[in-house]
Amino acid sequence: MDALLKGEQALLGAVLLDPAQLDTLAWLTPADFYRPAHRALFAAMRTLSNDQRPVREADGTVPLSWVTDTVAEASRQVRGLNASYPFTLIAACPRPQNAPVYGRMVLEGSIHRTVLEHAVRLEHVARIDAEQHQVEGVLHHADAFTGVLGDLARRWGTEPRPIPPPGPGASAVPSPVRLEETEDERFLLAVLVNQPEAMAEVYDWLRPGDFVDAGHGQVYRCLGSLHHRGEPIDEVTALWEVQRRGLLADGTLSREQIDTLLGGPGAGSAEWLGDQVIRSSLVRTAAGAATTIKALAEGSSMAPGRLIGQALHALGPLDEVRARWRTANQLPSPAAEKAATEARSNPAARVRAALARSPQQQSVPRDAPPVPALSRSGVTATAPAHASSSRHLRSTP
């Protein structure tokens, strides 16, 4: 029998034998149990315990009504429970005082299942976004996944911090390369060669690793090196840089590939094509992180704290690609968006922001004297900012 299943049965049996054990299991929820019947039984115990704690018999034993009422309450949520199953749970509990340890086993299994479920969901959404050339869905689920990992870490009693794997880590299965991805990359490289000024449009946020084709990424690296050194970019200089790096000699690129990339049509927008490349890179990065986390969560040997830390570490590269994608689309950073949201929800902050945008507040210093006012007698009086300034009166011409 599975150890996790025995842990769930032992925990429920311990609470049936000693309802006071619920006080030491406040950190456990019904959703942490794997079997629906076990979830219903634990929820029923919580409900009955909150309504009225069962009173022990004179000999110190728990009344039979505690068991029968628990089964009756749980039967409202799930079918298939019979009157004999609680006694199976009681028999599965070696020692009721070990209930917190059994509960920790249940929580550990719940953490593994939760991480696995979110990894599978992120992988599925990444596949859909790749087909639809979107990134919003995968970013939303990645943020939700990060929040769930933080909650799980706090429940387990650890800090949600990334932990690198001790070895090279699990190698993610590469996503299948779609034809339109490589076409966008070829068009982009041709535009960068034929329009040298276009390199400045993508140089700050597009990286060689964003290209799905490793050869295309190396050619982009060569063009970036020429741009960084301030040298001209054309077919000749690009070919010279490729040859200097030994990309033809080591077989990374063939002569036919170079002729296709450097001699292709150079019409198009480098910024738009670069955005398509980094979008594909973002979705691939999310899919790779999900595949890595799924492999970690499927094994039961990893401790929950290490599983959460390595899952956060696997999601780290996605944040780096997303930051560059936001730069490419001139979107505010998450910290700036959070500050703007807080300012909109805070009336005092809105007032300060409005005053900061006011032309008068921007042009007149705070300690400047007031603007003179024209009196009925034709005399312009300056309001006394200080005692000495109150004596100065000037006749209006």
FILUMLUM-406679 format. One line per field, with one value per residue (C-alpha): x, y, z; residue number from 1; residue in one letter. Coordinates in nm, 2 decimals, decimal comma. Layout:
! FILUMLUM-406679
east: c(X/...) $
north: c(Y/...) $
up: c(Z/...) $
i: c(NUM/...) $
aa: c(a/...) $
! end
This chain:
! FILUMLUM-406679
east: c(0,00/0,11/0,27/0,07/-0,26/-0,16/-0,07/-0,41/-0,58/-0,37/-0,44/-0,81/-0,80/-0,61/-0,87/-1,15/-0,98/-0,89/-1,09/-0,86/-0,59/-0,77/-0,62/-0,27/-0,38/-0,50/-0,26/-0,41/-0,72/-0,95/-0,81/-0,48/-0,62/-0,58/-0,90/-1,23/-1,37/-1,09/-1,14/-1,51/-1,44/-1,18/-1,42/-1,70/-1,47/-1,39/-1,76/-1,87/-1,58/-1,66/-2,03/-1,97/-1,66/-1,77/-1,78/-1,58/-1,75/-1,69/-1,41/-1,23/-1,33/-1,48/-1,86/-1,97/-2,18/-1,86/-1,79/-2,15/-2,21/-1,88/-1,98/-2,33/-2,19/-1,93/-2,20/-2,36/-2,05/-1,94/-2,10/-1,98/-1,91/-2,03/-2,04/-1,74/-1,49/-1,42/-1,31/-1,07/-0,92/-0,90/-0,72/-0,47/-0,36/-0,07/-0,06/-0,31/-0,04/0,15/-0,13/0,10/0,35/0,08/-0,05/0,29/0,29/-0,05/0,07/0,38/0,18/-0,05/0,24/0,37/0,03/-0,03/0,30/0,25/-0,10/0,02/0,31/0,09/-0,15/0,13/0,27/-0,08/-0,13/0,22/0,12/-0,20/-0,02/0,24/-0,02/-0,21/0,11/0,00/0,19/-0,07/-0,21/0,13/0,23/-0,09/-0,05/0,32/0,24/-0,03/0,21/0,47/0,21/0,10/0,46/0,50/0,19/0,30/0,64/0,48/0,25/0,55/0,74/1,01/1,10/1,00/1,34/1,49/1,72/1,94/1,96/2,27/2,37/2,31/1,94/1,66/1,69/1,36/1,23/1,26/0,93/0,86/0,99/0,72/0,80/0,67/0,92/1,22/1,08/1,04/1,41/1,53/1,34/1,47/1,83/1,79/1,64/1,93/2,18/2,01/1,90/2,20/2,02/1,75/1,99/1,95/1,58/1,63/1,98/1,88/1,62/1,67/1,93/2,09/1,92/1,58/1,62/1,48/1,75/2,09/2,25/2,03/2,12/2,49/2,44/2,25/2,54/2,78/2,56/2,54/2,91/2,95/2,69/2,86/3,20/3,05/3,15/2,93/2,69/2,64/2,68/3,05/3,12/2,86/3,02/3,37/3,25/3,09/3,41/3,62/3,41/3,46/3,10/3,16/3,46/3,29/2,97/2,74/2,64/2,67/2,76/2,40/2,25/2,48/2,39/2,01/2,04/2,26/2,13/1,76/1,51/1,57/1,22/1,03/1,02/1,30/1,11/0,80/0,99/1,20/0,89/0,76/1,10/1,10/0,73/0,82/1,12/0,90/0,65/0,92/1,09/0,76/0,71/1,06/1,02/0,69/0,84/1,13/0,90/0,68/0,97/1,07/0,71/0,65/0,92/0,82/1,18/1,23/1,15/0,87/1,10/1,36/1,08/0,94/1,28/1,39/1,05/1,10/1,46/1,32/1,07/1,36/1,46/1,10/1,12/1,43/1,27/0,95/1,15/1,30/0,97/0,81/1,10/1,04/0,68/0,74/0,54/0,59/0,76/0,55/0,68/0,57/0,23/0,19/0,28/0,03/-0,24/-0,17/-0,17/-0,51/-0,65/-0,51/-0,70/-0,41/-0,17/-0,41/-0,41/-0,03/-0,01/-0,26/-0,06/0,26/0,11/-0,03/0,14/0,13/0,30/0,57/0,64/0,61/0,84/0,68/0,86/0,80/0,59/0,24/0,15/0,06/-0,31/-0,46/-0,67/-0,97/-0,75/-0,52/-0,25/-0,08/-0,02/0,20/0,08/0,33/0,52/0,75/0,72/0,96/0,77/0,45/0,57/0,64/0,36/0,38/0,15/0,02/0,12) $
north: c(0,00/0,35/0,53/0,85/0,66/0,49/0,83/0,97/0,67/0,69/1,06/1,02/0,72/0,92/1,20/0,95/0,80/1,14/1,45/1,68/1,61/1,86/2,14/2,03/2,01/2,37/2,40/2,12/2,16/1,90/1,98/1,84/1,49/1,28/1,07/1,24/1,03/1,14/1,50/1,47/1,29/1,55/1,84/1,66/1,64/2,01/2,09/1,87/1,99/2,35/2,29/2,09/1,90/1,54/1,47/1,16/0,88/0,82/0,57/0,83/0,68/0,88/0,82/0,61/0,91/1,09/0,82/0,78/1,16/1,20/0,94/1,09/1,44/1,32/1,12/1,45/1,54/1,21/0,88/0,53/0,57/0,28/0,24/0,00/0,23/0,44/0,13/0,05/0,40/0,34/0,01/0,18/0,42/0,28/0,56/0,86/1,09/1,07/1,26/1,57/1,35/1,19/1,53/1,64/1,34/1,44/1,80/1,68/1,48/1,77/2,00/1,76/1,72/2,10/2,18/1,91/2,03/2,39/2,28/2,07/2,37/2,61/2,37/2,34/2,71/2,76/2,53/2,72/3,06/2,93/2,84/3,17/3,39/3,52/3,56/3,70/3,36/3,21/3,52/3,51/3,14/3,19/3,46/3,25/2,96/3,18/3,29/2,93/2,83/3,12/3,01/2,65/2,75/2,94/2,65/2,42/2,67/2,78/3,09/3,11/3,14/2,99/2,69/2,58/2,21/2,04/1,90/2,01/1,98/1,80/1,87/1,99/1,83/2,09/2,21/2,13/2,40/2,56/2,67/3,02/3,07/3,00/3,21/3,51/3,47/3,45/3,76/3,94/3,86/3,96/4,30/4,36/4,30/4,51/4,79/4,84/5,12/4,87/4,69/4,97/4,89/4,54/4,54/4,65/4,37/4,08/3,82/3,53/3,28/3,40/3,24/2,88/2,80/2,80/2,89/3,20/3,30/3,28/3,50/3,75/3,75/3,83/4,12/4,24/4,24/4,45/4,70/4,71/4,79/5,06/4,88/4,88/4,59/4,44/4,10/4,12/4,23/3,98/3,69/3,80/3,80/3,46/3,32/3,48/3,30/2,97/2,90/2,76/2,55/2,38/2,30/2,53/2,69/2,58/2,80/2,75/2,87/3,18/3,26/3,23/3,44/3,72/3,73/3,72/4,01/4,29/4,45/4,46/4,60/4,48/4,58/4,39/4,08/4,10/4,11/3,79/3,63/3,73/3,63/3,28/3,28/3,37/3,09/2,84/2,94/2,90/2,56/2,45/2,56/2,37/2,05/2,08/2,14/1,86/1,61/1,73/1,70/1,36/1,21/1,16/1,16/1,53/1,72/1,99/2,28/2,18/2,11/2,46/2,62/2,44/2,52/2,89/2,86/2,70/2,99/3,25/3,26/3,34/3,66/3,77/3,71/3,89/4,19/4,23/4,17/4,45/4,68/4,59/4,69/4,99/4,84/4,95/4,71/4,51/4,73/5,05/4,89/4,81/5,16/5,30/5,07/5,18/5,54/5,50/5,33/5,59/5,93/6,11/5,98/6,10/6,45/6,46/6,33/6,60/6,87/6,75/6,77/7,12/7,39/7,64/7,39/7,32/7,69/7,86/7,76/7,68/7,96/8,22/8,53/8,55/8,71/9,08/9,17/9,49/9,68/9,91/10,22/10,12/10,02/9,68/9,52/9,23/9,00/8,98/8,66/8,81/9,11/9,32/9,27/9,41/9,78/9,77/9,93/10,03/10,26/10,12/10,34) $
up: c(0,00/-0,07/0,23/0,16/0,17/0,49/0,63/0,55/0,70/1,02/1,06/1,03/1,26/1,52/1,51/1,54/1,85/2,00/1,86/2,06/1,80/1,57/1,78/1,67/1,30/1,25/0,95/0,76/0,53/0,38/0,03/0,14/0,13/-0,19/-0,16/-0,19/0,10/0,32/0,24/0,33/0,65/0,77/0,67/0,87/1,17/1,15/1,13/1,42/1,63/1,57/1,66/1,97/2,09/2,18/2,55/2,66/2,85/3,22/3,14/2,91/2,58/2,29/2,24/1,94/1,83/1,73/1,47/1,35/1,32/1,13/0,88/0,84/0,79/0,54/0,35/0,25/0,05/-0,10/-0,18/-0,10/0,27/0,49/0,86/0,87/0,70/1,01/1,20/0,91/0,97/1,34/1,28/1,05/1,33/1,53/1,78/1,80/1,96/1,63/1,45/1,38/1,20/1,00/0,91/0,79/0,56/0,42/0,37/0,19/-0,05/-0,11/-0,19/-0,45/-0,61/-0,61/-0,77/-1,03/-1,12/-1,17/-1,38/-1,60/-1,64/-1,72/-1,98/-2,14/-2,15/-2,30/-2,58/-2,65/-2,64/-2,88/-3,14/-3,10/-3,08/-2,74/-2,41/-2,17/-2,07/-1,99/-1,79/-1,59/-1,50/-1,42/-1,17/-1,02/-1,00/-0,82/-0,57/-0,50/-0,44/-0,19/0,00/0,00/0,14/0,42/0,51/0,52/0,74/0,50/0,31/-0,06/-0,21/-0,53/-0,47/-0,76/-0,83/-0,69/-1,03/-1,38/-1,31/-1,51/-1,88/-2,02/-2,33/-2,61/-2,75/-3,12/-3,35/-3,56/-3,92/-3,86/-3,58/-3,80/-4,08/-3,85/-3,74/-4,10/-4,20/-3,90/-3,97/-4,34/-4,23/-3,98/-4,26/-4,52/-4,28/-4,05/-3,86/-3,76/-3,52/-3,27/-3,25/-3,10/-2,96/-2,61/-2,54/-2,79/-2,71/-2,91/-2,68/-2,79/-3,12/-3,15/-3,41/-3,25/-3,58/-3,62/-3,26/-3,35/-3,66/-3,44/-3,19/-3,48/-3,59/-3,23/-3,20/-3,51/-3,37/-3,03/-3,18/-3,40/-3,72/-4,04/-4,09/-4,44/-4,61/-4,63/-4,27/-4,13/-4,33/-4,20/-3,84/-3,88/-4,02/-3,75/-3,48/-3,66/-3,71/-4,06/-3,95/-3,66/-3,85/-3,66/-3,99/-4,35/-4,65/-4,78/-4,45/-4,45/-4,81/-4,73/-4,41/-4,54/-4,89/-4,82/-4,88/-4,63/-4,63/-4,31/-3,96/-3,73/-3,42/-3,51/-3,62/-3,30/-3,09/-3,26/-3,18/-2,81/-2,77/-2,89/-2,66/-2,36/-2,43/-2,49/-2,16/-1,97/-2,13/-2,04/-1,68/-1,65/-1,79/-1,54/-1,25/-1,35/-1,35/-1,00/-0,86/-1,00/-0,78/-0,41/-0,28/-0,28/0,04/0,00/0,09/-0,18/-0,43/-0,39/-0,40/-0,72/-0,88/-0,81/-0,95/-1,27/-1,31/-1,28/-1,65/-1,74/-1,53/-1,72/-2,06/-1,95/-1,84/-2,18/-2,35/-2,14/-2,24/-2,61/-2,58/-2,35/-2,07/-1,71/-1,47/-1,22/-0,94/-1,12/-1,19/-0,82/-0,72/-0,97/-0,84/-0,48/-0,58/-0,75/-0,44/-0,19/-0,20/-0,04/-0,30/-0,58/-0,43/-0,41/-0,77/-0,89/-0,71/-0,86/-1,21/-1,15/-1,36/-1,07/-0,83/-1,09/-1,16/-0,82/-0,54/-0,20/-0,02/-0,30/-0,20/-0,32/-0,65/-0,60/-0,61/-0,74/-0,48/-0,55/-0,50/-0,78/-0,54/-0,58/-0,24/-0,18/0,10/0,38/0,36/0,63/0,85/0,65/0,32/0,46/0,44/0,06/-0,14/-0,51/-0,70/-1,03/-1,33) $
i: c(1/2/3/4/5/6/7/8/9/10/11/12/13/14/15/16/17/18/19/20/21/22/23/24/25/26/27/28/29/30/31/32/33/34/35/36/37/38/39/40/41/42/43/44/45/46/47/48/49/50/51/52/53/54/55/56/57/58/59/60/61/62/63/64/65/66/67/68/69/70/71/72/73/74/75/76/77/78/79/80/81/82/83/84/85/86/87/88/89/90/91/92/93/94/95/96/97/98/99/100/101/102/103/104/105/106/107/108/109/110/111/112/113/114/115/116/117/118/119/120/121/122/123/124/125/126/127/128/129/130/131/132/133/134/135/136/137/138/139/140/141/142/143/144/145/146/147/148/149/150/151/152/153/154/155/156/157/158/159/160/161/162/163/164/165/166/167/168/169/170/171/172/173/174/175/176/177/178/179/180/181/182/183/184/185/186/187/188/189/190/191/192/193/194/195/196/197/198/199/200/201/202/203/204/205/206/207/208/209/210/211/212/213/214/215/216/217/218/219/220/221/222/223/224/225/226/227/228/229/230/231/232/233/234/235/236/237/238/239/240/241/242/243/244/245/246/247/248/249/250/251/252/253/254/255/256/257/258/259/260/261/262/263/264/265/266/267/268/269/270/271/272/273/274/275/276/277/278/279/280/281/282/283/284/285/286/287/288/289/290/291/292/293/294/295/296/297/298/299/300/301/302/303/304/305/306/307/308/309/310/311/312/313/314/315/316/317/318/319/320/321/322/323/324/325/326/327/328/329/330/331/332/333/334/335/336/337/338/339/340/341/342/343/344/345/346/347/348/349/350/351/352/353/354/355/356/357/358/359/360/361/362/363/364/365/366/367/368/369/370/371/372/373/374/375/376/377/378/379/380/381/382/383/384/385/386/387/388/389/390/391/392/393/394/395/396/397) $
aa: c(m/d/a/l/l/k/g/e/q/a/l/l/g/a/v/l/l/d/p/a/q/l/d/t/l/a/w/l/t/p/a/d/f/y/r/p/a/h/r/a/l/f/a/a/m/r/t/l/s/n/d/q/r/p/v/r/e/a/d/g/t/v/p/l/s/w/v/t/d/t/v/a/e/a/s/r/q/v/r/g/l/n/a/s/y/p/f/t/l/i/a/a/c/p/r/p/q/n/a/p/v/y/g/r/m/v/l/e/g/s/i/h/r/t/v/l/e/h/a/v/r/l/e/h/v/a/r/i/d/a/e/q/h/q/v/e/g/v/l/h/h/a/d/a/f/t/g/v/l/g/d/l/a/r/r/w/g/t/e/p/r/p/i/p/p/p/g/p/g/a/s/a/v/p/s/p/v/r/l/e/e/t/e/d/e/r/f/l/l/a/v/l/v/n/q/p/e/a/m/a/e/v/y/d/w/l/r/p/g/d/f/v/d/a/g/h/g/q/v/y/r/c/l/g/s/l/h/h/r/g/e/p/i/d/e/v/t/a/l/w/e/v/q/r/r/g/l/l/a/d/g/t/l/s/r/e/q/i/d/t/l/l/g/g/p/g/a/g/s/a/e/w/l/g/d/q/v/i/r/s/s/l/v/r/t/a/a/g/a/a/t/t/i/k/a/l/a/e/g/s/s/m/a/p/g/r/l/i/g/q/a/l/h/a/l/g/p/l/d/e/v/r/a/r/w/r/t/a/n/q/l/p/s/p/a/a/e/k/a/a/t/e/a/r/s/n/p/a/a/r/v/r/a/a/l/a/r/s/p/q/q/q/s/v/p/r/d/a/p/p/v/p/a/l/s/r/s/g/v/t/a/t/a/p/a/h/a/s/s/s/r/h/l/r/s/t/p) $
! end
